[in-house]
Amino acid sequence: MTSERKACCVPAGGRILDDLSGARVPSSTICQGAERDSMPLTGLRAIPAGTFTMGNDGADAVPGDGEGPTRRVRLDAYSIGAATVTNAEFADFVRATRHITDAERLGSSFVFYLQLPEAERLAATRVVAGLPWWLPVEHASWQRPEGPGSHVRERMAHPVVHVSWNDAMAYGAWAGTRLPSEAEWERAARGGLEGKRYAWGDDLFDAQGVPRCNVFRGAFPNAPAPGWAPGPVEARAGEPNGFGLHHVCGNVWEWCADAPAAGRRPLRGGSFLCHDSYCNRYRVAARTSNTPETSASNIGFRVAR
């Protein structure tokens, strides 16, 4: 296991690309949408008021990420999404508001290279500096997760991806919800378990040696395990945790509301690209952050109230 500080597996908007032009991905502003009635409570899970131990001081904490020190945090009662917002739910929002996401406005988003057809990978002329498995793909967006030729029609129950913090905030304003704070996210992700690495306990693997969440299987980043393809799975697939939440470890990163540093917003939960050999941030105490206009094929969100 490694706790060495490494760049997160999510590229930042504005990151310099390895190419001859030195192009940058510009920032953009939020698109305000119309309001709707509040999200049905059937999509939310009630978290009672209480105190929990937040953070991690263990050897597996990533230095510099601010996981520690552990501290006792008291929260009032709140509700949080049982799952990340899906393509179907985000489509309702877009139809009602005509919202244009940051990725659509900017004209590109980041896609993990093994999610693309081989011909597109070979034809790529730019990669993210220091993170060469990320390719900026023109016209990649929530509707076309791998760019032109791809679509979410067969993935409506999957998490929406290629959404920025700005997009997530706009969705919450429309749905009568909001993004959770990091403390709310972590308490809910723990599912009532104190001091555990994951939502179910301390062991990543089940009795058959298979990870109990959707993280990278095989040798990261170039050799996925046979039969496993990198990408999100359905938002409500698998067993929920003790509070009824799905995929708080792995699958897609989830935006939170806080501002850990100027110009940054926090992300929690890890994604299908996390692997212990490089990035073990799929633990419930793990955290990272990114710029609010950033989008990628492994970034989504869940809502709270």
C-alpha positions in Angstrom: 0.0 0.0 0.0 1.3 3.5 -0.8 0.6 6.7 1.0 2.9 8.8 -1.1 1.4 12.1 -2.2 0.6 11.8 -6.0 -1.4 13.9 -8.3 -5.0 12.8 -8.2 -6.4 10.7 -11.0 -8.7 13.6 -12.0 -7.1 16.3 -14.2 -7.8 20.0 -13.4 -9.5 22.4 -15.6 -6.8 24.8 -16.8 -4.2 22.1 -16.7 -1.4 22.5 -19.2 -1.5 19.9 -21.9 1.5 18.1 -23.4 1.5 19.4 -27.0 3.2 22.0 -29.1 0.6 24.7 -28.5 0.6 24.6 -24.7 -3.2 25.0 -24.9 -5.2 25.4 -21.7 -8.8 24.5 -20.9 -10.5 27.8 -20.0 -12.9 28.5 -17.2 -16.6 29.4 -17.6 -19.5 30.7 -15.7 -22.6 28.9 -14.3 -25.7 28.8 -16.4 -28.8 29.6 -14.3 -31.9 27.4 -14.9 -35.5 27.4 -14.0 -36.7 26.0 -10.7 -38.9 22.9 -10.2 -40.6 21.2 -7.3 -38.3 19.6 -4.8 -36.7 16.2 -5.5 -39.0 13.3 -4.2 -37.9 12.1 -0.8 -37.8 8.5 -2.2 -34.4 9.4 -3.7 -33.0 10.6 -0.4 -32.0 8.8 2.8 -32.5 10.3 6.2 -29.4 10.7 8.3 -30.2 11.4 12.0 -28.6 14.1 14.0 -25.5 12.8 15.8 -21.7 12.9 16.3 -19.1 10.9 14.4 -15.3 10.7 14.1 -14.3 12.4 10.8 -10.9 12.0 9.0 -8.0 9.6 9.2 -4.6 9.7 11.0 -3.6 6.2 9.7 -0.6 5.2 7.6 -2.9 4.9 4.5 -3.8 8.6 4.6 -2.4 10.6 1.7 0.0 13.3 2.9 -1.1 16.7 1.9 -4.7 15.8 1.3 -5.9 17.0 4.7 -7.5 13.8 5.8 -6.4 14.3 9.4 -6.4 15.0 12.2 -9.3 12.9 13.2 -12.0 15.0 15.0 -15.4 14.6 16.5 -18.1 16.4 14.4 -21.7 17.0 15.4 -24.3 17.3 12.6 -28.0 18.1 12.6 -30.3 15.7 10.8 -30.3 15.9 7.0 -31.1 13.8 4.0 -28.7 12.7 1.2 -29.1 10.9 -2.1 -29.1 7.1 -2.0 -27.1 7.3 -5.2 -25.4 9.8 -7.5 -27.6 11.7 -9.9 -28.2 9.6 -13.0 -28.2 10.5 -16.7 -32.0 10.2 -16.6 -32.3 12.7 -13.7 -29.9 15.1 -15.3 -31.7 14.8 -18.6 -34.9 16.0 -16.9 -33.0 19.0 -15.6 -31.6 19.9 -19.0 -35.0 19.5 -20.7 -36.6 21.8 -18.1 -33.9 24.5 -18.0 -31.9 24.3 -21.3 -28.8 24.2 -19.1 -25.6 24.0 -21.0 -22.8 22.3 -19.0 -19.3 23.7 -18.7 -18.0 20.9 -20.8 -20.4 21.7 -23.6 -19.6 25.4 -23.4 -15.9 24.8 -23.4 -16.1 22.3 -26.3 -14.2 19.4 -24.6 -13.8 17.4 -21.5 -11.3 14.8 -20.2 -11.7 11.1 -20.9 -9.7 8.2 -19.6 -7.8 6.9 -22.7 -9.0 3.2 -22.4 -12.6 4.4 -22.6 -11.9 5.5 -26.2 -11.7 3.3 -29.4 -8.2 2.3 -30.2 -8.1 4.5 -33.4 -8.9 7.6 -31.4 -6.3 6.8 -28.8 -3.6 6.4 -31.5 -4.7 9.6 -33.2 -4.5 11.7 -30.0 -2.0 14.5 -30.2 -2.4 15.9 -26.7 -2.5 14.4 -23.2 -2.6 16.0 -19.7 0.8 16.9 -18.5 1.9 14.4 -15.8 -1.3 12.4 -16.3 -0.9 10.9 -19.8 -3.9 8.5 -19.4 -6.2 11.5 -19.7 -7.1 12.8 -23.1 -8.9 16.1 -23.8 -11.7 15.0 -26.2 -13.6 17.5 -28.3 -17.4 17.5 -27.7 -17.2 15.0 -24.9 -20.0 15.8 -22.5 -22.6 14.3 -20.2 -24.7 13.2 -23.3 -21.6 11.9 -25.2 -19.3 10.5 -22.5 -16.6 9.4 -24.9 -17.2 12.1 -27.4 -18.9 12.0 -30.8 -20.3 8.5 -31.6 -21.1 7.7 -28.0 -24.4 8.4 -26.2 -26.1 7.8 -22.8 -29.3 6.2 -24.3 -28.3 2.8 -23.0 -26.8 4.3 -19.8 -29.7 6.3 -18.3 -29.3 4.5 -14.9 -25.6 5.3 -14.8 -24.2 8.3 -12.9 -24.1 11.5 -15.0 -20.4 12.4 -15.7 -18.6 15.3 -17.3 -20.4 17.6 -14.8 -18.6 20.4 -13.1 -19.2 21.8 -9.6 -21.0 24.7 -11.3 -23.3 22.2 -13.1 -24.0 20.3 -9.9 -24.9 23.6 -8.1 -27.3 24.5 -10.9 -29.0 21.1 -10.8 -29.4 21.5 -7.0 -31.0 24.9 -7.3 -33.5 23.4 -9.8 -34.2 20.2 -7.8 -34.7 21.9 -4.4 -31.6 20.2 -3.1 -27.9 21.1 -2.6 -24.5 19.5 -2.5 -23.6 17.9 0.8 -20.8 19.3 2.9 -17.7 17.1 3.3 -18.8 16.3 6.9 -22.3 15.3 5.7 -20.9 13.2 2.9 -18.4 11.4 5.1 -20.9 10.6 7.9 -23.4 9.2 5.4 -20.6 7.3 3.5 -19.5 5.6 6.7 -23.0 4.1 7.1 -22.8 4.2 10.9 -19.4 2.5 11.1 -16.8 4.2 13.1 -13.1 4.2 12.1 -13.4 1.9 9.1 -11.6 2.3 5.8 -14.6 1.6 3.7 -18.4 1.8 3.9 -18.5 -1.9 4.8 -15.4 -2.4 6.9 -11.6 -2.6 6.4 -11.2 -5.2 3.7 -11.3 -4.1 0.1 -11.8 -7.6 -1.3 -14.6 -10.1 -0.8 -14.1 -13.9 -0.2 -13.4 -14.4 -3.9 -10.7 -11.8 -4.0 -12.9 -9.3 -6.0 -13.0 -5.6 -4.9 -16.2 -4.8 -3.2 -16.5 -1.5 -5.1 -15.9 -0.3 -8.7 -12.2 0.6 -8.6 -9.6 -0.2 -11.2 -8.9 -3.9 -11.6 -5.6 -5.1 -13.0 -2.4 -3.0 -13.3 -3.1 0.7 -13.4 -3.3 2.4 -15.9 -2.6 0.3 -18.9 -3.7 -3.3 -18.2 -7.2 -3.8 -16.9 -8.1 -7.3 -15.6 -9.7 -9.6 -18.2 -13.5 -9.1 -18.2 -13.4 -5.7 -16.6 -13.6 -2.5 -18.6 -12.9 0.9 -17.0 -16.1 3.0 -16.6 -19.0 3.7 -14.2 -21.6 1.1 -13.4 -25.3 1.8 -12.6 -25.7 4.3 -9.8 -27.8 1.9 -7.7 -25.9 -1.3 -8.5 -24.5 -3.4 -5.6 -25.2 -3.5 -1.9 -25.9 -0.2 -0.1 -24.1 0.8 3.1 -25.7 1.0 6.5 -27.5 4.2 5.7 -28.7 2.9 2.3 -26.2 4.7 0.1 -24.7 3.1 -3.0 -21.2 3.6 -4.4 -19.6 5.9 -1.8 -16.4 4.1 -2.6 -15.3 4.1 -6.2 -17.5 4.4 -9.4 -17.4 8.2 -9.8 -15.9 11.1 -7.8 -18.6 13.3 -6.1 -18.5 17.0 -5.7 -19.1 18.5 -2.2 -20.1 22.1 -1.3 -17.2 23.3 0.8 -14.3 25.5 -0.4 -11.1 23.9 1.0 -8.9 26.5 -0.8 -9.3 29.5 -3.0 -10.6 28.4 -6.4 -11.0 24.8 -5.4 -14.0 22.5 -4.5 -13.8 19.1 -2.8 -14.4 15.7 -4.3 -15.1 12.6 -2.4 -15.4 8.8 -2.9 -12.8 8.0 -5.5 -13.7 6.5 -8.9 -13.4 3.5 -11.2 -9.8 4.7 -11.9 -8.5 4.5 -8.3 -6.0 1.8 -7.6 -3.9 1.1 -4.5 -0.7 1.2 -6.5 -1.3 4.8 -7.4 -4.3 6.5 -5.7 -6.1 4.9 -2.7 -8.6 7.7 -2.4 -11.6 5.4 -2.6 -11.5 5.2 1.3 -14.4 7.0 3.1 -12.0 9.5 4.8 -10.0 10.3 1.6 -10.5 13.5 -0.2 -9.2 15.6 -3.1 -10.2 18.9 -4.7 -10.4 20.5 -8.2 -11.4 23.7 -9.9 -15.1 24.3 -10.1 -15.3 24.2 -13.9 -13.4 20.9 -14.2 -15.2 17.9 -15.8 -14.1 14.4 -16.7 -15.5 11.0 -17.4 -15.2 10.0 -13.7 -16.8 13.0 -12.0 -20.4 13.1 -10.9 -22.3 14.2 -7.7 -25.1 13.3 -5.3 -27.4 15.8 -3.6 -28.5 16.5 -0.1 -31.2 18.5 1.8 
